[in-house]
Amino acid sequence: MEALDTVLAVEGAIVAFDFAPDGQLLASRSRTELTPETLKSLAQVSAAITQLFNSLAPALPALMGSGWSPQNGWLYCGGNLTLVVDNGRRAVVAEAAQVDLNRTVDALFRSR
């Protein structure tokens, strides 16, 4: 849980969580009350999108050359939230207006 605390310490972070490739929520830390269903859904969505990117990664070198594999992480920004996921194990949801993406990515990768 110390690793999740490190990620949650990033300015703007709302929730940090670990998930399994099958979408199971493994652990979470939050600055706000989130329902178990919300946390479970975040883990499932993160796993599904990670699997999608893993399946698309082999096609990218044909478009732009090598350097796309393996997939190391991804992010989604929408509305006032940002979801940043490392290589399919840990994620953080943050307020888009407050989050420093470089610090967030650094915290995710340092927390492994």
All heavy atoms as an XYZ file, in Angstrom:
833
protein
N       0.819     -1.194      0.000
C       0.000      0.000      0.000
C       0.858      1.251      0.000
O       0.395      2.302     -0.397
C      -0.930      0.000      1.202
C      -1.980     -1.065      1.131
S      -3.070     -0.817     -0.259
C      -4.567     -1.436      0.389
N       2.093      1.164      0.444
C       2.982      2.313      0.445
C       3.186      2.837     -0.977
O       3.246      4.049     -1.202
C       4.324      1.941      1.067
C       5.293      3.092      1.171
C       6.593      2.678      1.828
O       6.550      1.944      2.825
O       7.642      3.096      1.321
N       3.269      1.929     -1.940
C       3.439      2.338     -3.329
C       2.238      3.140     -3.815
O       2.394      4.145     -4.524
C       3.650      1.112     -4.213
N       1.039      2.737     -3.443
C      -0.154      3.495     -3.832
C      -0.181      4.853     -3.146
O      -0.625      5.839     -3.737
C      -1.418      2.703     -3.515
C      -1.668      1.484     -4.377
C      -2.917      0.749     -3.908
C      -1.789      1.857     -5.841
N       0.303      4.928     -1.912
C       0.378      6.206     -1.217
C       1.312      7.166     -1.952
O       1.042      8.371     -2.036
C       0.847      6.016      0.222
C      -0.203      5.328      1.085
O      -1.408      5.437      0.775
O       0.195      4.676      2.069
N       2.406      6.641     -2.507
C       3.338      7.458     -3.283
C       2.645      8.058     -4.493
O       2.797      9.238     -4.797
C       4.549      6.610     -3.739
O       5.231      6.137     -2.592
C       5.488      7.396     -4.627
N       1.858      7.261     -5.180
C       1.135      7.736     -6.370
C       0.048      8.719     -5.965
O      -0.138      9.762     -6.601
C       0.547      6.550     -7.161
C      -0.261      7.036     -8.336
C       1.661      5.613     -7.622
N      -0.650      8.431     -4.905
C      -1.738      9.296     -4.451
C      -1.220     10.647     -3.959
O      -1.963     11.626     -3.931
C      -2.548      8.601     -3.358
C      -3.882      9.223     -2.996
C      -4.820      9.265     -4.208
C      -4.529      8.458     -1.857
N       0.054     10.720     -3.608
C       0.644     11.977     -3.134
C       0.832     13.006     -4.248
O       1.073     14.180     -3.968
C       1.976     11.694     -2.447
N       0.717     12.603     -5.493
C       0.858     13.530     -6.615
C      -0.284     14.544     -6.568
O      -1.445     14.175     -6.345
C       0.841     12.765     -7.967
C       0.807     13.721     -9.135
C       2.036     11.840     -8.059
N       0.060     15.803     -6.772
C      -0.958     16.852     -6.736
C      -2.083     16.568     -7.723
O      -1.838     16.226     -8.878
C      -0.347     18.210     -7.055
C      -1.335     19.339     -6.913
C      -0.732     20.707     -7.137
O       0.495     20.812     -7.316
O      -1.502     21.677     -7.135
N      -3.297     16.671     -7.246
C      -4.473     16.457     -8.072
C      -4.991     15.033     -8.069
O      -6.098     14.775     -8.529
N      -4.189     14.088     -7.549
C      -4.611     12.681     -7.540
C      -5.830     12.493     -6.647
O      -5.920     13.051     -5.562
C      -3.479     11.783     -7.077
N      -6.769     11.708     -7.137
C      -7.999     11.415     -6.405
C      -7.987      9.989     -5.885
O      -8.340      9.723     -4.747
C      -9.228     11.630     -7.317
C      -9.314     13.089     -7.742
C     -10.503     11.188     -6.612
C     -10.305     13.337     -8.859
N      -7.585      9.061     -6.762
C      -7.546      7.650     -6.383
C      -6.396      6.979     -7.125
O      -6.119      7.299     -8.279
C      -8.894      6.941     -6.679
C      -9.245      6.976     -8.137
C      -8.894      5.507     -6.159
N      -5.723      6.068     -6.442
C      -4.692      5.230     -7.042
C      -5.085      3.787     -6.774
O      -5.610      3.470     -5.702
C      -3.328      5.534     -6.436
N      -4.851      2.927     -7.765
C      -5.262      1.534     -7.579
C      -4.402      0.588     -8.388
O      -3.793      0.969     -9.380
C      -6.744      1.348     -7.934
C      -7.123      1.737     -9.331
C      -7.168      0.790    -10.345
C      -7.448      3.045     -9.638
C      -7.528      1.134    -11.636
C      -7.822      3.409    -10.922
C      -7.852      2.456    -11.927
N      -4.353     -0.644     -7.910
C      -3.696     -1.752     -8.613
C      -4.782     -2.658     -9.160
O      -5.818     -2.856     -8.511
C      -2.818     -2.564     -7.662
C      -1.563     -1.834     -7.233
O      -1.151     -0.895     -7.935
O      -0.994     -2.213     -6.194
N      -4.530     -3.214    -10.333
C      -5.498     -4.121    -10.934
C      -4.788     -5.257    -11.642
O      -3.630     -5.135    -12.033
C      -6.438     -3.377    -11.890
C      -5.742     -2.731    -13.068
C      -5.667     -3.376    -14.291
C      -5.179     -1.477    -12.954
C      -5.041     -2.783    -15.378
C      -4.558     -0.872    -14.022
C      -4.486     -1.527    -15.246
N      -5.492     -6.359    -11.783
C      -4.971     -7.542    -12.467
C      -5.347     -7.476    -13.946
O      -6.280     -6.753    -14.327
C      -5.556     -8.800    -11.831
N      -4.656     -8.230    -14.794
C      -4.990     -8.236    -16.222
C      -6.445     -8.606    -16.515
O      -7.002     -8.178    -17.523
C      -4.033     -9.281    -16.804
C      -2.868     -9.265    -15.885
C      -3.458     -9.026    -14.515
N      -7.071     -9.368    -15.623
C      -8.465     -9.750    -15.841
C      -9.451     -8.698    -15.337
O     -10.664     -8.892    -15.390
C      -8.764    -11.103    -15.193
C      -8.680    -11.079    -13.672
O      -8.346    -10.024    -13.085
O      -8.945    -12.132    -13.075
N      -8.929     -7.567    -14.829
C      -9.797     -6.490    -14.371
C     -10.137     -6.520    -12.901
O     -10.867     -5.665    -12.403
N      -9.583     -7.473    -12.176
C      -9.843     -7.549    -10.740
C      -9.117     -6.408    -10.034
O      -7.944     -6.137    -10.285
C      -9.359     -8.887    -10.194
C      -9.546     -9.038     -8.707
C      -8.966    -10.347     -8.184
O      -8.406    -11.148     -8.905
N      -9.088    -10.544     -6.893
N      -9.826     -5.724     -9.145
C      -9.229     -4.687     -8.310
C      -8.413     -5.369     -7.228
O      -8.930     -6.203     -6.474
C     -10.321     -3.815     -7.687
C      -9.842     -2.710     -6.751
C      -9.071     -1.639     -7.530
C     -11.018     -2.097     -6.019
N      -7.133     -5.033     -7.133
C      -6.253     -5.670     -6.164
C      -6.069     -4.835     -4.904
O      -5.968     -5.381     -3.807
C      -4.892     -5.961     -6.796
C      -4.921     -6.871     -8.032
C      -3.533     -6.995     -8.631
C      -5.490     -8.235     -7.679
N      -5.998     -3.526     -5.074
C      -5.812     -2.628     -3.933
C      -6.123     -1.213     -4.389
O      -6.037     -0.900     -5.581
C      -4.379     -2.701     -3.420
N      -6.471     -0.356     -3.437
C      -6.728      1.042     -3.791
C      -6.500      1.947     -2.592
O      -6.568      1.516     -1.447
C      -8.153      1.218     -4.308
O      -9.090      0.984     -3.286
N      -6.199      3.202     -2.919
C      -6.099      4.279     -1.943
C      -6.827      5.464     -2.563
O      -6.702      5.706     -3.765
C      -4.649      4.673     -1.690
C      -3.888      3.662     -0.890
C      -4.241      3.823      0.563
N      -3.185      3.360      1.407
C      -3.357      2.471      2.356
N      -4.531      1.923      2.550
N      -2.355      2.118      3.114
N      -7.564      6.199     -1.743
C      -8.366      7.291     -2.282
C      -8.386      8.476     -1.329
O      -8.319      8.302     -0.114
C      -9.794      6.802     -2.533
O     -10.588      7.834     -3.062
N      -8.499      9.666     -1.903
C      -8.655     10.891     -1.113
C     -10.127     11.194     -0.874
O     -10.455     12.137     -0.174
C      -8.035     12.074     -1.838
C      -6.557     12.021     -1.952
C      -6.079     13.261     -2.663
N      -4.714     13.131     -3.037
C      -3.726     13.855     -2.523
N      -3.992     14.759     -1.621
N      -2.499     13.676     -2.920
N     -11.000     10.450     -1.516
C     -12.426     10.686     -1.414
C     -13.138      9.347     -1.292
O     -12.557      8.306     -1.601
C     -12.937     11.479     -2.639
O     -14.300     11.814     -2.449
C     -12.773     10.703     -3.914
N     -14.371      9.373     -0.861
C     -15.153      8.144     -0.758
C     -15.639      7.716     -2.141
O     -16.346      8.464     -2.810
C     -16.355      8.349      0.163
C     -15.996      8.439      1.625
C     -15.436      7.138      2.186
O     -15.968      6.063      1.872
O     -14.436      7.216      2.927
N     -15.224      6.554     -2.563
C     -15.703      5.963     -3.810
C     -16.341      4.632     -3.468
O     -15.842      3.900     -2.607
C     -14.558      5.764     -4.801
C     -13.867      7.024     -5.292
C     -12.646      6.665     -6.129
C     -14.821      7.883     -6.105
N     -17.414      4.316     -4.143
C     -18.084      3.054     -3.868
C     -17.225      1.886     -4.352
O     -16.424      2.042     -5.283
C     -19.459      2.978     -4.563
O     -19.249      2.946     -5.984
C     -20.350      4.141     -4.173
N     -17.401      0.727     -3.750
C     -16.685     -0.452     -4.238
C     -16.985     -0.725     -5.712
O     -16.115     -1.170     -6.454
C     -17.200     -1.583     -3.342
C     -17.636     -0.912     -2.089
C     -18.166      0.431     -2.534
N     -18.210     -0.438     -6.140
C     -18.585     -0.654     -7.543
C     -17.802      0.278     -8.469
O     -17.381     -0.127     -9.548
C     -20.093     -0.444     -7.735
C     -20.964     -1.465     -7.037
C     -21.130     -1.216     -5.534
O     -20.897     -0.065     -5.076
O     -21.470     -2.169     -4.826
N     -17.620      1.528     -8.056
C     -16.851      2.477     -8.866
C     -15.411      2.023     -8.992
O     -14.847      2.031    -10.095
C     -16.917      3.885     -8.248
O     -18.269      4.331     -8.253
C     -16.056      4.867     -9.012
N     -14.803      1.612     -7.884
C     -13.423      1.139     -7.914
C     -13.286     -0.105     -8.781
O     -12.343     -0.224     -9.570
C     -12.936      0.860     -6.489
C     -12.772      2.099     -5.614
C     -12.592      1.690     -4.157
C     -11.617      2.942     -6.097
N     -14.235     -1.019     -8.644
C     -14.218     -2.241     -9.461
C     -14.336     -1.891    -10.944
O     -13.617     -2.446    -11.780
C     -15.370     -3.152     -9.031
C     -15.432     -4.463     -9.762
C     -16.589     -5.313     -9.244
C     -16.731     -6.581    -10.059
N     -17.882     -7.388     -9.633
N     -15.209     -0.963    -11.281
C     -15.383     -0.546    -12.679
C     -14.127      0.132    -13.226
O     -13.745     -0.101    -14.380
C     -16.581      0.388    -12.818
O     -17.774     -0.299    -12.551
N     -13.484      0.964    -12.419
C     -12.237      1.594    -12.859
C     -11.188      0.536    -13.189
O     -10.480      0.639    -14.198
C     -11.703      2.524    -11.768
C     -12.339      3.886    -11.655
C     -11.891      4.581    -10.373
C     -12.005      4.739    -12.871
N     -11.083     -0.483    -12.353
C     -10.123     -1.560    -12.605
C     -10.469     -2.321    -13.877
O      -9.595     -2.625    -14.696
C     -10.075     -2.509    -11.404
N     -11.740     -2.620    -14.081
C     -12.160     -3.361    -15.274
C     -11.912     -2.564    -16.546
O     -11.416     -3.106    -17.541
C     -13.628     -3.745    -15.157
C     -13.877     -4.804    -14.105
C     -15.350     -5.044    -13.837
O     -16.216     -4.222    -14.128
N     -15.648     -6.189    -13.243
N     -12.254     -1.290    -16.530
C     -12.036     -0.444    -17.706
C     -10.539     -0.316    -17.997
O     -10.108     -0.419    -19.149
C     -12.679      0.944    -17.497
C     -12.182      1.953    -18.515
C     -14.187      0.835    -17.537
N      -9.752     -0.106    -16.955
C      -8.304      0.026    -17.137
C      -7.695     -1.238    -17.728
O      -6.847     -1.170    -18.623
C      -7.638      0.368    -15.802
O      -8.100      1.616    -15.333
N      -8.126     -2.389    -17.254
C      -7.620     -3.658    -17.790
C      -8.043     -3.856    -19.239
O      -7.239     -4.283    -20.074
C      -8.098     -4.826    -16.931
N      -9.289     -3.539    -19.559
C      -9.779     -3.728    -20.928
C      -9.035     -2.829    -21.911
O      -8.644     -3.277    -23.000
C     -11.280     -3.450    -20.986
N      -8.822     -1.582    -21.544
C      -8.121     -0.665    -22.447
C      -6.655     -1.059    -22.572
O      -6.082     -0.993    -23.661
C      -8.292      0.789    -21.983
C      -9.767      1.194    -22.123
C      -7.400      1.738    -22.786
C     -10.131      2.526    -21.506
N      -6.051     -1.502    -21.475
C      -4.671     -1.972    -21.537
C      -4.556     -3.157    -22.491
O      -3.632     -3.223    -23.310
C      -4.164     -2.350    -20.128
O      -4.185     -1.173    -19.309
C      -2.766     -2.927    -20.171
N      -5.492     -4.092    -22.420
C      -5.482     -5.236    -23.342
C      -5.632     -4.776    -24.785
O      -4.975     -5.314    -25.689
C      -6.586     -6.216    -22.972
C      -6.319     -6.964    -21.692
C      -7.492     -7.849    -21.276
O      -8.509     -7.936    -21.941
N      -7.344     -8.512    -20.143
N      -6.480     -3.790    -25.008
C      -6.658     -3.248    -26.356
C      -5.351     -2.666    -26.879
O      -4.927     -2.965    -28.002
C      -7.762     -2.196    -26.371
C      -7.974     -1.479    -27.699
C      -8.444     -2.446    -28.782
C      -8.963     -0.342    -27.523
N      -4.697     -1.837    -26.076
C      -3.419     -1.262    -26.503
C      -2.367     -2.345    -26.720
O      -1.569     -2.253    -27.658
C      -2.921     -0.227    -25.504
C      -3.568      1.114    -25.678
C      -4.188      1.729    -24.610
C      -3.567      1.765    -26.898
C      -4.787      2.967    -24.752
C      -4.174      2.992    -27.062
C      -4.784      3.607    -25.982
N      -2.344     -3.362    -25.864
C      -1.394     -4.465    -26.061
C      -1.632     -5.168    -27.392
O      -0.690     -5.576    -28.069
C      -1.486     -5.468    -24.913
C      -0.842     -4.953    -23.642
O      -0.013     -4.053    -23.669
N      -1.236     -5.519    -22.525
N      -2.888     -5.301    -27.787
C      -3.177     -5.968    -29.057
C      -2.885     -5.065    -30.254
O      -2.568     -5.555    -31.336
C      -4.621     -6.464    -29.101
O      -5.527     -5.384    -29.108
N      -2.967     -3.757    -30.078
C      -2.690     -2.823    -31.172
C      -1.206     -2.515    -31.336
O      -0.771     -2.137    -32.424
C      -3.438     -1.510    -30.947
C      -4.954     -1.574    -31.043
C      -5.560     -0.238    -30.626
C      -5.393     -1.946    -32.446
N      -0.436     -2.664    -30.281
C       0.979     -2.294    -30.313
C       1.762     -2.925    -31.467
O       2.576     -2.244    -32.093
C       1.634     -2.616    -28.977
N       1.538     -4.197    -31.814
C       2.295     -4.770    -32.927
C       2.012     -4.102    -34.281
O       2.845     -4.152    -35.184
C       1.854     -6.236    -32.949
C       1.408     -6.512    -31.555
C       0.784     -5.227    -31.094
N       0.874     -3.460    -34.437
C       0.551     -2.812    -35.706
C       1.215     -1.441    -35.856
O       1.418     -0.971    -36.970
C      -0.965     -2.656    -35.840
N       1.565     -0.807    -34.766
C       2.113      0.545    -34.834
C       3.456      0.649    -35.539
O       3.678      1.614    -36.269
C       2.179      1.152    -33.432
C       0.814      1.483    -32.839
C       0.952      1.872    -31.381
C       0.133      2.588    -33.624
N       4.387     -0.297    -35.371
C       5.657     -0.172    -36.098
C       5.471     -0.096    -37.617
O       6.245      0.578    -38.301
C       6.435     -1.427    -35.695
C       5.886     -1.759    -34.345
C       4.421     -1.398    -34.428
N       4.466     -0.750    -38.144
C       4.223     -0.686    -39.585
C       3.850      0.735    -40.016
O       4.094      1.126    -41.150
C       3.111     -1.666    -39.974
N       3.277      1.483    -39.121
C       2.871      2.852    -39.439
C       3.992      3.864    -39.272
O       4.126      4.784    -40.070
C       1.695      3.272    -38.547
C       0.429      2.453    -38.669
C      -0.570      2.882    -37.599
C      -0.170      2.612    -40.055
N       4.805      3.691    -38.232
C       5.780      4.719    -37.904
C       7.153      4.183    -37.522
O       7.957      4.919    -36.968
C       5.250      5.586    -36.761
C       3.973      6.304    -37.100
S       3.399      7.368    -35.766
C       4.688      8.587    -35.714
N       7.421      2.939    -37.754
C       8.714      2.378    -37.398
C       8.707      1.766    -36.014
O       7.714      1.784    -35.297
N       9.835      1.223    -35.632
C       9.927      0.512    -34.359
C       9.900      1.477    -33.182
O       9.934      2.682    -33.339
C      11.200     -0.323    -34.328
O      12.317      0.534    -34.373
N       9.854      0.915    -31.997
C       9.867      1.716    -30.792
C       8.542      1.752    -30.053
O       8.413      2.455    -29.062
N       7.562      1.010    -30.527
C       6.234      1.041    -29.913
C       5.974     -0.084    -28.927
O       4.981     -0.044    -28.207
C       5.156      0.992    -30.995
C       5.043      2.253    -31.768
C       5.602      2.504    -32.993
C       4.344      3.437    -31.403
N       5.287      3.764    -33.405
C       4.498      4.363    -32.448
C       3.589      3.816    -30.306
C       3.934      5.637    -32.423
C       3.022      5.076    -30.280
C       3.207      5.966    -31.322
N       6.818     -1.096    -28.931
C       6.566     -2.248    -28.075
C       7.752     -2.471    -27.154
O       8.890     -2.223    -27.545
C       6.351     -3.500    -28.911
O       5.152     -3.410    -29.606
N       7.525     -2.943    -25.966
C       6.209     -3.243    -25.398
C       5.502     -1.964    -24.945
O       6.134     -0.939    -24.719
C       6.535     -4.132    -24.195
C       7.883     -3.650    -23.755
C       8.604     -3.255    -25.019
N       4.220     -2.066    -24.775
C       3.406     -0.958    -24.296
C       3.786     -0.685    -22.838
O       3.842     -1.593    -22.039
C       1.927     -1.368    -24.435
C       0.912     -0.366    -23.986
C       0.480     -0.537    -22.545
O       0.670      0.362    -21.766
N      -0.076     -1.676    -22.188
N       4.075      0.562    -22.504
C       4.499      0.910    -21.147
C       3.444      1.647    -20.342
O       3.585      1.813    -19.139
C       5.761      1.768    -21.184
C       6.953      0.987    -21.649
O       7.161     -0.142    -21.235
N       7.730      1.574    -22.518
N       2.422      2.133    -21.009
C       1.386      2.854    -20.292
C       0.550      3.692    -21.239
O       0.842      3.785    -22.431
N      -0.491      4.291    -20.692
C      -1.382      5.115    -21.489
C      -2.115      6.082    -20.580
O      -2.087      5.944    -19.356
C      -2.359      4.254    -22.294
C      -3.183      3.306    -21.480
C      -2.866      2.028    -21.114
C      -4.471      3.563    -20.902
N      -3.876      1.485    -20.359
C      -4.875      2.399    -20.205
C      -5.336      4.667    -20.908
C      -6.085      2.308    -19.534
C      -6.545      4.582    -20.234
C      -6.915      3.406    -19.563
N      -2.747      7.082    -21.191
C      -3.558      7.998    -20.412
C      -4.779      8.422    -21.199
O      -4.798      8.369    -22.429
C      -2.771      9.222    -19.951
C      -2.293     10.223    -20.996
C      -3.297     11.348    -21.150
C      -0.966     10.783    -20.543
N      -5.794      8.804    -20.454
C      -7.042      9.290    -21.046
C      -7.435     10.554    -20.301
O      -7.470     10.566    -19.065
C      -8.156      8.247    -20.911
C      -9.488      8.780    -21.383
C      -9.797      8.797    -22.735
C     -10.413      9.303    -20.483
C     -11.001      9.324    -23.173
C     -11.623      9.826    -20.924
C     -11.905      9.831    -22.273
O     -13.089     10.355    -22.702
N      -7.706     11.602    -21.050
C      -8.194     12.850    -20.475
C      -9.591     13.088    -21.012
O      -9.810     13.035    -22.221
C      -7.314     14.021    -20.875
S      -5.629     13.886    -20.290
N     -10.524     13.343    -20.118
C     -11.888     13.625    -20.529
C     -12.587     14.435    -19.453
O     -12.444     14.146    -18.263
N     -13.302     15.463    -19.877
C     -13.965     16.316    -18.899
C     -12.941     16.927    -17.972
O     -11.944     17.483    -18.412
N     -13.142     16.774    -16.678
C     -12.199     17.345    -15.719
C     -11.312     16.292    -15.052
O     -10.682     16.577    -14.037
C     -12.951     18.157    -14.653
C     -13.909     17.297    -13.846
O     -14.248     16.184    -14.226
N     -14.354     17.814    -12.726
N     -11.251     15.087    -15.637
C     -10.461     14.011    -15.054
C      -9.446     13.445    -16.034
O      -9.644     13.500    -17.249
C     -11.368     12.881    -14.563
C     -12.338     13.243    -13.434
C     -13.266     12.070    -13.153
C     -11.592     13.664    -12.181
N      -8.385     12.906    -15.481
C      -7.351     12.228    -16.258
C      -7.078     10.882    -15.604
O      -6.948     10.800    -14.382
C      -6.056     13.067    -16.285
O      -6.337     14.315    -16.909
C      -4.949     12.357    -17.044
N      -6.998      9.842    -16.415
C      -6.649      8.503    -15.956
C      -5.293      8.157    -16.563
O      -5.125      8.221    -17.784
C      -7.702      7.484    -16.418
C      -7.402      6.004    -16.213
C      -7.254      5.661    -14.731
C      -8.485      5.151    -16.846
N      -4.320      7.834    -15.709
C      -2.987      7.454    -16.172
C      -2.728      6.033    -15.689
O      -2.896      5.736    -14.505
C      -1.899      8.406    -15.633
C      -0.534      8.027    -16.203
C      -2.227      9.856    -15.954
N      -2.317      5.164    -16.622
C      -2.102      3.751    -16.311
C      -0.686      3.366    -16.709
O      -0.241      3.691    -17.818
C      -3.128      2.874    -17.076
C      -2.886      1.396    -16.818
C      -4.546      3.266    -16.701
N       0.026      2.697    -15.801
C       1.333      2.181    -16.187
C       1.108      0.913    -17.001
O       0.012      0.687    -17.488
C       2.260      2.002    -14.986
C       1.946      0.801    -14.113
O       0.994      0.052    -14.398
O       2.668      0.610    -13.118
N       2.065      0.074    -17.133
C       1.956     -1.055    -18.064
C       0.954     -2.124    -17.640
O       1.180     -3.309    -17.828
C       3.326     -1.672    -18.327
C       3.917     -2.298    -17.086
O       3.424     -2.109    -15.984
N       4.987     -3.033    -17.260
N      -0.161     -1.687    -17.131
C      -1.230     -2.624    -16.843
C      -1.278     -3.156    -15.438
O      -1.846     -4.222    -15.198
N      -0.715     -2.417    -14.503
C      -0.738     -2.875    -13.123
C      -1.255     -1.832    -12.145
O      -1.879     -2.162    -11.171
C       0.674     -3.275    -12.689
C       1.197     -4.439    -13.471
C       2.449     -4.967    -12.822
N       2.927     -6.082    -13.615
C       4.158     -6.174    -14.060
N       5.035     -5.262    -13.774
N       4.515     -7.206    -14.782
N      -0.959     -0.586    -12.419
C      -1.280      0.478    -11.468
C      -1.839      1.663    -12.241
O      -1.432      1.938    -13.360
C      -0.017      0.872    -10.714
C      -0.231      1.941     -9.677
C       0.876      1.956     -8.651
N       0.817      0.697     -7.902
C       1.890      0.033     -7.497
N       3.087      0.490     -7.721
N       1.747     -1.106     -6.843
N      -2.760      2.400    -11.589
C      -3.373      3.551    -12.244
C      -3.685      4.632    -11.229
O      -3.763      4.383    -10.028
C      -4.658      3.113    -12.949
N      -3.870      5.831    -11.741
C      -4.265      6.958    -10.915
C      -5.278      7.791    -11.682
O      -5.151      7.983    -12.886
C      -3.046      7.816    -10.477
C      -2.318      8.400    -11.657
C      -3.462      8.914     -9.515
N      -6.312      8.236    -10.978
C      -7.278      9.184    -11.517
C      -6.981     10.506    -10.834
O      -6.833     10.559     -9.605
C      -8.732      8.753    -11.240
C      -9.706      9.819    -11.716
C      -9.026      7.411    -11.900
N      -6.880     11.564    -11.636
C      -6.535     12.873    -11.097
C      -7.393     13.957    -11.727
O      -7.965     13.764    -12.803
C      -5.058     13.165    -11.352
N      -7.451     15.085    -11.043
C      -8.133     16.247    -11.589
C      -7.263     16.824    -12.698
O      -6.110     17.185    -12.464
C      -8.366     17.277    -10.494
C      -9.305     16.767     -9.415
C      -9.496     17.775     -8.305
O      -9.746     18.957     -8.617
O      -9.399     17.369     -7.145
N      -7.803     16.911    -13.891
C      -7.031     17.319    -15.066
C      -6.397     18.696    -14.903
O      -5.269     18.915    -15.344
C      -7.914     17.279    -16.311
N      -7.083     19.613    -14.283
C      -6.571     20.975    -14.146
C      -5.395     21.069    -13.178
O      -4.621     22.025    -13.236
C      -7.687     21.916    -13.695
N      -5.243     20.097    -12.313
C      -4.198     20.152    -11.285
C      -3.040     19.198    -11.522
O      -1.965     19.387    -10.977
C      -4.795     19.853     -9.915
C      -5.752     20.894     -9.432
C      -6.265     20.565     -8.036
O      -5.895     19.576     -7.421
N      -7.131     21.413     -7.534
N      -3.256     18.176    -12.308
C      -2.255     17.115    -12.414
C      -1.081     17.537    -13.293
O      -1.258     18.173    -14.328
C      -2.885     15.797    -12.931
C      -3.308     15.912    -14.384
C      -1.948     14.627    -12.726
N       0.112     17.195    -12.847
C       1.325     17.331    -13.642
C       1.603     15.933    -14.198
O       1.961     15.022    -13.447
C       2.474     17.814    -12.757
C       3.788     17.952    -13.499
O       4.088     17.129    -14.391
O       4.546     18.875    -13.170
N       1.407     15.774    -15.495
C       1.519     14.433    -16.083
C       2.918     13.848    -15.935
O       3.063     12.642    -15.708
C       1.074     14.447    -17.537
C      -0.411     14.711    -17.746
C      -0.740     14.814    -19.214
C      -1.251     13.624    -17.087
N       3.940     14.662    -16.053
C       5.299     14.141    -15.893
C       5.514     13.594    -14.486
O       6.077     12.512    -14.316
C       6.339     15.226    -16.194
C       6.397     15.552    -17.663
O       6.232     14.689    -18.507
N       6.623     16.818    -17.977
N       5.066     14.312    -13.478
C       5.208     13.830    -12.096
C       4.359     12.593    -11.850
O       4.743     11.693    -11.112
C       4.842     14.933    -11.114
C       5.883     16.000    -11.036
C       5.571     17.006     -9.981
N       6.641     17.989     -9.954
C       6.541     19.146     -9.369
N       5.432     19.480     -8.747
N       7.551     19.978     -9.393
N       3.196     12.567    -12.452
C       2.310     11.419    -12.274
C       2.921     10.159    -12.872
O       2.956      9.110    -12.233
C       0.931     11.701    -12.893
O       0.399     12.884    -12.299
C      -0.015     10.550    -12.684
N       3.408     10.260    -14.092
C       4.046      9.112    -14.740
C       5.269      8.684    -13.941
O       5.483      7.497    -13.688
C       4.394      9.434    -16.211
C       5.301      8.364    -16.809
C       3.133      9.587    -17.031
N       6.058      9.646    -13.496
C       7.243      9.327    -12.689
C       6.841      8.588    -11.411
O       7.438      7.579    -11.046
C       8.002     10.609    -12.348
C       9.275     10.325    -11.582
O      10.106      9.523    -12.063
O       9.430     10.896    -10.493
N       5.798      9.067    -10.731
C       5.349      8.413     -9.499
C       4.862      6.987     -9.765
O       5.145      6.071     -8.988
C       4.249      9.232     -8.841
N       4.139      6.801    -10.868
C       3.663      5.457    -11.214
C       4.816      4.495    -11.426
O       4.837      3.383    -10.903
C       2.788      5.486    -12.459
C       1.335      5.900    -12.277
C       0.680      6.105    -13.624
C       0.578      4.881    -11.463
N       5.815      4.918    -12.173
C       6.907      4.026    -12.496
C       7.857      3.836    -11.327
O       8.452      2.767    -11.176
C       7.622      4.474    -13.765
C       6.855      4.126    -15.009
C       5.867      4.956    -15.489
C       7.082      2.935    -15.658
C       5.131      4.627    -16.620
C       6.359      2.576    -16.788
C       5.372      3.426    -17.266
N       8.002      4.839    -10.466
C       8.823      4.691     -9.261
C       8.172      3.774     -8.250
O       8.853      3.145     -7.436
C       9.063      6.052     -8.591
C      10.242      6.789     -9.091
C      10.543      8.037     -8.256
N       9.434      8.986     -8.293
C       8.726      9.386     -7.238
N       8.993      8.915     -6.044
N       7.741     10.252     -7.362
N       6.853      3.659     -8.300
C       6.127      2.876     -7.288
C       6.065      1.391     -7.597
O       5.517      0.633     -6.816
C       4.695      3.429     -7.150
O       3.929      3.135     -8.302
N       6.620      0.976     -8.692
C       6.559     -0.451     -9.053
C       7.298     -1.316     -8.074
O       8.300     -1.059     -7.555
C       7.146     -0.687    -10.440
C       6.285     -0.165    -11.517
C       6.862     -0.608    -12.815
N       6.244      0.144    -13.890
C       6.588      0.021    -15.137
N       7.538     -0.780    -15.474
N       6.009      0.702    -16.054
